């Protein structure tokens, strides 16, 4: 059962399962209506899921953020980690809604100061993710947020970064999961919340 924070008292109270289910259905409908496919981007053969129409539609974007925030509350997240770049657009407002800290997980060379790094393979190449070495630690409960779960390499690398820093990884929440790429096989220990399976 999920929970909601009452606006006047700040108390956390259970959210009925029917309301949580309705929120997920509303988010899935928003995604189906506001995500477009872009063929052959960033390279031939790749179908890119473009969320910019979703971001430009406040009601649809709000429905998606509500569903992600409900997941974060249900899991008891104290920190939300967003994966560069579209994950930032989702993680920041979710963290704000639940009163949690936010941690950016970035591409190599983008963060100042000491970092921890993790290399990974994605559907069209390899890359390296970084996080500040002191971004999270023991006692932090981290939900990782991104836009798409594809091959699972990015999510696995992000989870490893968080774990290496001593924090607990609660799970991964994504807008869409490309099920034909079997990304969950790369992250068998993570609880995955998907708003729309494709």
C-alpha positions in Angstrom: 0.0 0.0 0.0 1.3 3.5 -0.9 1.0 6.5 1.3 0.4 10.2 0.9 1.4 13.2 3.0 -1.5 15.3 4.1 -0.9 19.0 3.2 -1.9 20.6 6.5 -0.4 18.2 9.0 2.5 16.7 7.1 1.4 13.3 8.4 1.9 10.3 6.2 -1.2 8.2 5.8 -1.9 5.1 3.7 -3.1 5.7 0.2 -5.8 3.2 -0.9 -4.6 0.6 -3.4 -7.3 1.6 -5.8 -5.9 5.2 -5.9 -2.4 3.9 -6.5 -3.6 1.7 -9.3 -5.6 4.6 -10.8 -2.5 6.8 -10.7 -0.4 4.2 -12.6 -3.2 3.8 -15.2 -3.3 7.6 -15.6 0.5 7.8 -16.0 0.5 5.0 -18.6 -2.2 6.8 -20.6 -0.3 10.0 -20.5 2.8 8.2 -21.8 0.9 6.5 -24.6 -0.5 9.8 -25.7 2.6 12.0 -25.3 5.7 10.0 -26.2 6.7 9.8 -29.9 9.0 7.4 -31.7 12.0 8.9 -33.6 13.5 6.4 -36.1 17.2 5.9 -36.5 18.3 8.1 -33.6 21.0 8.4 -32.3 22.1 5.9 -35.0 20.5 3.8 -37.7 18.3 1.0 -36.3 17.6 2.6 -33.0 14.0 3.8 -32.2 14.3 6.7 -29.8 11.5 7.3 -27.3 11.1 11.1 -27.3 9.5 12.4 -24.1 9.6 16.1 -25.0 5.9 16.2 -25.9 5.2 14.8 -22.4 7.3 17.5 -20.8 5.5 20.1 -22.7 2.1 19.0 -21.4 1.7 19.9 -17.8 -1.3 17.6 -16.9 0.4 14.6 -18.5 3.8 15.3 -17.0 2.1 15.8 -13.6 0.4 12.4 -13.8 3.7 10.8 -14.5 5.4 12.6 -11.6 2.5 11.6 -9.3 3.0 8.0 -10.1 6.8 8.2 -9.6 6.4 10.0 -6.3 4.0 7.4 -5.1 6.6 4.7 -5.8 9.2 6.7 -4.0 7.0 7.1 -0.9 6.0 3.4 -1.0 9.6 2.4 -0.9 10.6 4.9 1.8 13.2 6.7 -0.3 15.3 9.4 1.4 17.3 10.1 -1.7 16.3 10.1 -5.4 19.1 9.5 -8.0 18.5 10.7 -11.5 20.5 9.3 -14.4 21.7 11.8 -17.0 20.1 13.3 -18.8 16.4 12.7 -19.0 16.4 11.1 -15.6 17.2 14.5 -14.1 14.0 16.0 -15.5 12.0 13.3 -13.6 14.1 12.8 -10.4 14.3 16.5 -9.4 10.5 17.1 -9.1 9.9 13.7 -7.6 12.5 14.4 -4.9 10.9 17.8 -4.2 7.4 16.2 -3.9 8.5 13.7 -1.3 11.0 15.9 0.6 14.0 13.8 -0.4 17.5 14.8 -1.5 18.5 14.4 -5.2 21.8 13.0 -6.5 22.8 13.4 -10.2 24.4 10.4 -11.8 26.3 11.8 -14.7 28.3 11.0 -17.8 32.1 10.9 -17.3 33.9 14.2 -16.8 30.8 16.3 -15.8 31.2 16.4 -12.0 33.7 18.4 -10.1 35.5 16.9 -7.1 36.2 13.2 -6.2 33.9 10.8 -8.0 33.2 7.0 -8.2 32.9 5.6 -11.7 31.2 2.6 -13.4 31.5 1.6 -17.1 28.6 0.0 -18.8 27.3 -1.2 -22.2 24.2 0.2 -23.9 22.3 -0.8 -27.0 24.5 1.3 -29.3 28.0 1.5 -27.5 29.7 1.8 -24.2 29.9 4.6 -21.7 30.9 5.6 -18.1 28.8 6.9 -15.4 30.0 9.0 -12.4 28.6 10.1 -9.1 30.2 12.3 -6.4 32.0 10.0 -3.9 30.2 11.7 -1.0 26.8 11.9 -2.6 25.3 9.1 -0.6 26.4 6.9 2.3 25.3 4.4 4.9 21.7 5.0 6.0 20.6 6.5 2.7 17.7 4.8 0.9 18.0 5.5 -2.8 15.4 5.2 -5.6 17.0 5.5 -9.0 14.9 7.2 -11.7 15.3 7.2 -15.5 13.1 7.6 -18.5 13.7 4.2 -20.2 14.9 0.7 -19.2 16.4 -0.7 -22.3 19.3 -3.2 -22.1 19.7 -2.6 -18.4 23.4 -1.6 -18.6 22.8 2.0 -17.4 20.6 0.9 -14.6 23.1 -1.7 -13.4 25.9 0.8 -13.5 23.9 3.4 -11.5 22.9 0.8 -8.9 26.6 -0.2 -8.5 27.6 3.4 -8.0 25.1 3.8 -5.2 26.0 0.5 -3.6 29.7 1.2 -3.7 29.0 4.3 -1.7 27.4 2.3 1.1 23.8 3.3 0.5 20.8 1.0 0.0 19.3 0.8 -3.5 15.6 0.5 -3.1 14.9 0.0 -6.8 14.6 1.6 -10.2 11.6 3.5 -11.5 11.2 4.3 -15.2 8.6 5.8 -17.5 9.0 3.0 -20.1 10.5 -0.4 -20.3 11.5 -1.9 -23.7 10.7 -5.4 -22.7 12.1 -6.9 -26.0 15.6 -5.9 -24.8 15.3 -7.9 -21.6 16.9 -5.2 -19.4 15.7 -6.7 -16.2 18.1 -9.6 -16.7 20.9 -7.2 -16.0 19.4 -6.0 -12.7 17.9 -9.1 -11.1 18.2 -7.8 -7.6 16.4 -4.5 -8.2 12.7 -3.9 -7.8 11.6 -2.3 -11.0 8.6 0.0 -11.3 7.6 0.6 -14.9 4.8 3.0 -15.8 4.5 1.7 -19.4 5.8 -1.6 -20.8 6.5 -1.7 -24.5 
